Amino acid sequence: MKKALMTLIPIALLYILLFVLEQILPASSMLFVVLKKGAIYSLLAVSMNLLNGFTGLFSLGHAGFMLIGAYTYAILTIPLEARPSVYQYFDGGIIQFTLPVFVAIIASGIVTAVLAYLIGLPILRLKSDYLAIATLGFAEIIRAIFQWDKLGPVTNGSNLLRSFPIFKSVLFPFTVAGLCITLIVLLINSSYGRAFKAIRDDEIAAEAMGVNLAKHKQLAFTISSFFVGIGGALLAMYQTTVQAAPFRASMTYEILLIVVIGGMGSISGSCLSSFLFIACSEWWLRFLDRVTFIGSFKVPLLASGFRKVVFSVVIMIIVLFYRQGIMGTKEFSLDALYKFFEKRSIKKHKGEDLAE
Amino acid sequence: MEFIKTHLPYVLAGISVGGQYALISIGYTMVYGILRLINFAHGDIFMVAGFMMVYLSASLPLYLSIPLVILGTVLLGFLVERVAYRPLRQAPRMSIMISAIGVSYLLQNCAWYITGGLAKQYPAIPWISESITVFSATTKIVTIITPILTFLLVIALVLLIKHTKFGMAMRAVSKDFETSQLMGVKINSVIGLTFIIGSFLAAIGSLLYFSNYTSVTPTSGSMPGLKAFVAAVFGGIGSIPGAMLGAFLIGICENIIKDLGWTTFSDAFTFALLIIILLVKPTGLFGEKLIDKV
């Protein structure tokens, strides 16, 4: 009971802080961009971590599943009166109903999960890098299908989908992503989660201990994709428009790098590094992209795109020398934090005692 | 006759792009054969070779810039191996693959920074960029040159691997990493040379490919790279003639699909082929059967 309270109070405090911040700061502040996008990327990174870090299935199909989620959400929620202008080349499309936002978000998760289940049936038999390249291939196939003209009445071909409901407050992505991440944490701490970790550590040993490999891999793949679909829906809301073209393999790589920086097999690491990654790329390192003069001295190298170069060098250093990432496989826990401060205060007291 | 006139250009383009994929895919198949690593950065090395040519030919004559491009690409391939893969030799395979993805990200961002993200016009190389007419179908000379050059290079490479001491060392390393090390094969130099050969062929591939498509962007390496990898898997990873055959097949099929008016699916087709191959015959056409031991 006390433990639950200890976790709930900081979370409640966080939400109150966010709420207060929103009242104080102007809505155009960079902080909110980082918080919104960071929360969405946390969910995406954690769901990738569930697959790559906890189950040991090296999947690179993230962008494809995000695309399914984003499209499902957008298609289901565009208001009826906006459809003729959005689907202007396809006579208003064939879907003539609108779902409420929350139903649509869950639907996008379910659609993604069902498709992932079907894709998983054949390809989860493949091992390590063959699995990686096959999932990458499926992501590309999905992208091509969504751009196909013949499916235009549903997907609007390669044109933009827009004017679906979006969120304004930072609290929305935090709540949805927070809920999903909590569910993933509960899953990982359950007996299923232990089976996943056993598969990651040694497939053959896990099988010998009675873990049904095919079933558990399929389960991890489907559940992870469910959350990726929801993440895709949130991303669609954040971007306000959806188009299939940007969902390339490089998007998957970005999320993979976030997971690696945070530490494969650490949920809190993934969240932390998502916020760091987004904050660095959207906000803190922006100055590297501007040509700057100090007096009449032109600071060398600073020009558009330099930020990303610095960024990728940092990533390479982490990949090469700090393979564990920020957290390794450890989790951030409030207990440890409390204990740390308790110890310090005890030491301090002791120090004072000695001084006396 | 009319039939040939409308469809021959597609087939010719297919054969030519197939040859260019073949030159890239040899780099993949050799590296995978030895290190069991999908070298995601290989496609980007190919892209960097394209940019080098753009910048070098702006200030230097062609007889200097072409050798310099090849030299620079080889150097880059060697450096990537030295800096990003060698320190991770004892690490799990997943880490090396992530490192490869990191290098690919780095190269693309560097290219973006240097070029400002704009597509660059590839210089026209005299003679091979000229047009000729084959059976009443107009095409560039490079289309005809590519398959011939590819064949010659592949034959040379196969001879090198079959009949030289270095080739023997390479085959030994790809069979068994540790044992060959115990037998006195200098693994690092063998791997270094593998990367050098791979990058050399990628440089030549990029000269031919971009003479045909004429514009280079920071991401123009990733799709040909992935397709070349699929070709390598199709032919049976580790097998050089297999990679070549796979590349030609993919190039031709892709262009026939474009001919049929399904351009949206020309990329997706490659991946569909990959998935079918992996499911039906995971070792590819000429691959050796691998047996998992506990």
Interface residues (C-beta under 8 A of the other chain):
Chain A: F58 P122 I123 R125 L126 S128 D129 Y130 A132 I133 A134 L136 G137 F138 E140 I141 R143 A144 I145 Q147 W148 D149 I204 A249 S250 Y253 E254 L256 L257 V260 A303 S304 G305 F306 K308 V309 F311 S312 V313 I315 M316 V319 L320 R323
Chain B: R36 L37 I38 V83 A84 P87 L88 A91 R93 M94 S95 M97 I98 S99 I101 G102 V103 S104 Y105 L106 Q108 N109 C110 W112 Y113 G116 G117 T219 S222 L226 F229 V230 V233 T264 F265 D267 A268 T270 F271 A272 L274 I275 L278 L279 P282 V294
